Amino acid sequence: MTDTVHLGMPFIEGSQAQKHVTHNEALRILDAVVQIGVLDADQAVPPLTPANGDRHIVASGATGAWAGHADAVAIYEDGAWRFLPPKLGWCAWCDADGVLLVYDGAAWIDVGGVGTMSGSVAQLGINDIASAPNLLTVKSNAALFNALDVADSGTGDMRLQISKEASANTASVVFSDAFSGRAEFGLIGSDAFKLKVSNDGSAFVEALVIDQSSGNAALPRGLALTGVISPSQITSNQNDYNPTGLASAAVLNLSSDALRSVSGLAGGAEGRVFALVNTGSQVISLLNESASSTAANRFTLGSDLAVGAKQAAILRYDGTAARWYAIARSGGREVLTANRTYYVRTDGSNSNDGLSNASGGAFLTLQKAIDIVAALDLSIYNVTIQVGSGTYTSGAAVNGA
């Protein structure tokens, strides 16, 4: 007697007696393997109370009545187990896992590549064809990774981890234009976090490096400050200075018609860093703790800061102290190019520049004039302090070697 090639069903021989036996055996095989649906595929021990017609895929390491039948389809009929060894291409629905399995000639695998049979798939393409080295390929206008919330036994968090083999390897994300890289960030060739950019996808330039131990950030290509404003030239001393655009600016280009002072700047916010550049030819003086400006707009500088022509100061705002501090300033003093006279009068003000003999130009105290002169580089020129008549209640101190 011979059997069919694929399902192994017995043929009925012409001279055979009891042909119904052979016919019924073939029907049983057809009933077992056509539209296969198994209860599970991960059990190695037969169930204690199987129902007639129950089907299982026998797991490896099977014992008892299933011993020696790994991967076979086990059918319980008429009080006994029968086994059908699978053929290449057989498909079966696994009810316990909710997956469609296919036999590849060596093992049952999940067609979707995510079931409990294999747990992995060699490559996967979603709306595209995956191929080495891109074993996972997704063609889509958007992708979503949604956290498993606490109600579903998750943590509510979502982390995407990219892991490399060793420190000298790379774990990064590359942003491309028509598959030509333009930006890359991650652990690129070391354990420091790096950001690189490219205009051709071949040569990359490091723009940012953050040390993994100290957290210090390095800018190998420098820093360009945008948000530059250049208000009109100031022609008087400024209090609570707040030109248009200051709130969002990073650089203030400022010039004056003569020696002018700024007693305070608006726009302070915790940690804000701001550059003031003197683009003119006259000195602009930032006044230290001047009461002429609102307290939250004042400078704390130790002493008045003279920002000379074509010089700059970088300021940082301290939200706790509610003051502007200088974190960098021009190193040189103003160098005189001619003799100069400062005026002190009883009706003057220390927020003035001291350069005119009038109540709106003269200093109020002699000490203010002395401090201003002390900050100058006289070169070959002379400075005169002219004190107006009247009664002055504050003293003056002159310190020097």
Secondary structure, DSSP 8 states (H G I E B T S, - for coil): --B-TTT--B---TT-S-HHHHHHHHHHHHHHHTT-EES-SSB-S--SS--TT-EEEB-TT--GGGTT-TT-EEEEETTEEEEE---TT-EEEETTTTEEEEE-SSSEEETTS-STTTS--S-EEESS--BTTBSEEE--S--------GGGTS-S--------SSTTSEEEEEEEETTEEEEEEEEESSSSEEEEE-SSSSS-EEEEEE-TTT--EE-TT------EE----B-S-BSSB--TTGGG-SEEEE-BSSSEEE-BBS---TT-EEEEEE-SSS-EEE-BT-TTS-GGGBB--SS-EEE-TT-EEEEEEETTTTEEEEEEE--S-EE-SS-EEEEE-TT--TTS-S-SSSTTTSBS-HHHHHHHHHTEE-TT--EEEEE-SS---S-------
